[in-house]
Amino acid sequence: MTPAAGEVLALDRVGVEWPGAAPGAPSYVAVEEVSLSVRRGEFLSVVGPTGCGKTTLLNVAAGLLPPTSGAVLAFGERLSGLNRRAGYLFQADALMPWRNARENVEAGLVFAGVDRGEVVRRADDWLRRVGLAGFGDRYPHQLSGGMRKRVALAQVLILEPEILLMDEPFAALDVQTRQLMENELLELWSAERRSVVFITHDLEEAISLSDRIVLLSAGPRTRPLAEFTIDLPRPRDVAEIRLTPRFLELHGRIWAALRAEVLKAYAVSQRLG
Amino acid sequence: MRSASVSGNAAGRPRRRVPLVVWRALLLLVAFLAWHVLTATSVLPSFFFGRPLVVLGRVWDWFSSGKIYPHLGVTLVETVLAFAIGTLLGVAAGLWLGLSPAAAALLDPYIKAANAMPRVILAPIFAVWFGLGVASKVALGITLVFFIVFFNVFQGVREVSPVVLASVRMLGATRRQLLRHVYLPSATSWVFSSLHTSVGMAFVGAVVGEYLGSAAGVGYLILQAEGTFDVNSVFAGILVLTAFALLLDVVVTLAEKRLLVWHPRVTTDKL
């Protein structure tokens, strides 16, 4: 596959297979023949039922997990090792608990050997941009869940990654904090227009944030089912846009496609459980 | 591993009229009183059980005459050296084996064997190798401290959160930076969780070493007193050692509070 112009990240027929639990047991095919691509400046959401291998795909895109088959292309080049031009916002808490908020935000620049004055200046700037100007000396356990997510966001964005990979970053937050964070994310994103791959199982979140949505089938052997372009006007307010007729229309269409997969995933979990 | 305070969280209850400290002091006083009455009335022979007033007088003499200070100094130096060297070796070995599964698999049975061996037995050998001075006590203390720290660091390295590791790698850390910024701080918290035990063990190493053969130290004082059937001095020595151990524990707690500010367990300890 030759990279199309403006493509920052492409998965080319990626498959991931886990060896069986016992020797001789059949291996588990998490993801099969998945191809998808992200354009420059695009906000892409990947939606699928729980347990469909969304995180697996993101780990493959980050270079944390080498695919069993297929290839990852970053800026048209085949990826081997970590995806150095990508930033990864994890679902679980990934801050270093022994560093305070400021030191966590500074970490990437320190690793890169950036000059101290520059590090301090940029960390100040980012702490302010995520609304944590006075909280630099707090340790992660002294911050609320939403504040920790903001620190994590600043920690990733300070390195100015060209692609931002986000794995259900707001799933653990309460609804109000979540909508605030979503709006903040949109604001930060529209200022810099980085490419984003956003993983979620929440369809409303996906529609209100994205330019495009890729729907995944239920696992195992997950593959992309359908693709939807979200033509809602920007700038958006994630709470208000949910009430517009166009949003409801899109939601109805995508949900119709997603529902069958959710039921399938539910049936699988019932069988296993 | 935190065994410093037996009272748990009962200390902070506002309902209590009489502070806990008073009750604790009272308990100590009652114990001493019982000891005094039982020995004064010859229910317990004072030749074997000593007399609390004489014991306290002996402690007072030691401190007022200054006779105890050089001995305490020697014991302290031995404890600190054993603790520092043992911890350093434990951290280094723990990091190394924690990060290299092949070496860990190779050495596993030998480490278990060395840990299971009663290491106090080594004291005479160390006395032969390093003489009757400070070095042989430090060596004994190291063998006691090393394994506590080693096992904790080893465990700590293996239990570093995989998410934090992946995240730090994505932030561009090299292997060396991972070691310095993730494995080492993570291991440090485990070292601290074993600090009370390892300082205690260093102290045990020093005193037992002195007791088995030396020319100075509190253990040596006790040994001398035993040689002359001076049971009051033996008890006085034990009293001094106990007070000293408690003092060390307080110092450790203070150090822990300062160095582990990031740790939720330490700072929310008093809830």
Interface residues (C-beta under 8 A of the other chain):
Chain A: A62 L64 L82 R84 A86 G87 Y88 F90 A92 D93 A94 L95 M96 P97 W98 R99 N100 A107 G108 F111 A112 Y139 P140 H141 Q155 V156 L159
Chain B: S161 V163 V164 A166 S167 V168 R169 M170 L171 G172 A173 T174 Q177 H181 V182 P185 S186 T188 S189 V261 W262 H263 P264 T267
